[in-house]
Amino acid sequence: MRPHIFAGNPFDRGDVQRRDSQWLDEQAKHLHSRFLPLWQLNILVQSESEMRLGWLRPADIEHLEINVPPIFLGLQDGIAHFALDVSELGDPVHELNLTEGWRFEEARSAATQISPEEAGIVAQSRAQVDWHQRHRFCSVCGERTAQGRGGQTRKCMTCNANHFPRTDPVVIMVVSDGDNCLLGQSRGRLSRTGRYSALAGFMDHGESIEEAVRREVKEEAGIEVGEVRYHSSQPWPFPSSLMIGCHGKAQTTDIRIDDEEMTDVRWFSRDAVRLALKGENPNLQVPDSIAIAHHLIKAWANGEVRWD
């Protein structure tokens, strides 16, 4: 199975190299190094015959007065690649002297138009830039922090506490009962789009994946779940989650909705879901292929999930 969008990052993340601050400084000035600018978390892309990431050379950015250091993403073919937050710029296209065909694109949109490998780079870059933007102060003492290890950490300048980027695990699951599967519509974005998706929720402390699946389905839909099987996972950089995709076997079928979390939860037949996946069901819309939910639903609809 091919990696989901936002997975498949080709970089060697250079754990050994990023410990050497002198090496990082040298690479940030090296002729062959490349920089990916992000402006307000939008990604620089260039379009000719097809869209691809917009990498710049050190000479392209040396005139900028940016007060944040670049983030070392990793190595590819021996070349250091960095992400650079240029959100301080008022008009980044003009101040970077970009020509026609270069622009800043929202990460979701860009990821569906570039290669899977580049989409993986987008996930790493966006998540790390966002984390640094939101963690400039120490959660222990409240004083300022500084970037370390090429962006892998932030260290408090007062109490010396080290802070690391976090990834929040989220279970997302399609629960089925024979030829029917359980899909829901959460309050917020899904209720505005009219789509139904797999149920999902953040894992709690001290909880296994299987326990989280059963708890979330019971809380949101009142359905008891027995066997749970792992399907696949997907990095989701909005801001920084790991979607853990599963299938579950229903032990009960009577739905009791949590009205604070969900606007609707229903059982849908396999035929109805298959039509929805082809865009031919006027009564059901499901997530697009950018989301792991689409692939969980598709796997069930295609008969890949059997509980015999």
Sequence and secondary structure as in RCSB ss.txt:
>XXXX:A:sequence
MRPHIFAGNPFDRGDVQRRDSQWLDEQAKHLHSRFLPLWQLNILVQSESEMRLGWLRPADIEHLEINVPPIFLGL
QDGIAHFALDVSELGDPVHELNLTEGWRFEEARSAATQISPEEAGIVAQSRAQVDWHQRHRFCSVCGERTAQGRG
GQTRKCMTCNANHFPRTDPVVIMVVSDGDNCLLGQSRGRLSRTGRYSALAGFMDHGESIEEAVRREVKEEAGIEV
GEVRYHSSQPWPFPSSLMIGCHGKAQTTDIRIDDEEMTDVRWFSRDAVRLALKGENPNLQVPDSIAIAHHLIKAW
ANGEVRWD
>XXXX:A:secstr
    TT     B  TTGGG HHHHHHHHH TT EEEEEETTEEEEEESSSEEE  B HHHHTT   SS  EEEEE
ETTEEEEEEE TT SSHHHHTT  TTEEEE HHHHHTTS HHHHHHHHHHHHHHHHHHH  B TTT  BEEEEGG
GTEEEETTT  EE    EEEEEEEEEETTEEEEEEETTHHHHHT  B EEEE  TT  HHHHHHHHHHHHH   E
EEEEEEEEEEETTTTEEEEEEEEEES       TTTEEEEEEEEHHHHHHHHTT  TT     TTSHHHHHHHHH
HTT     
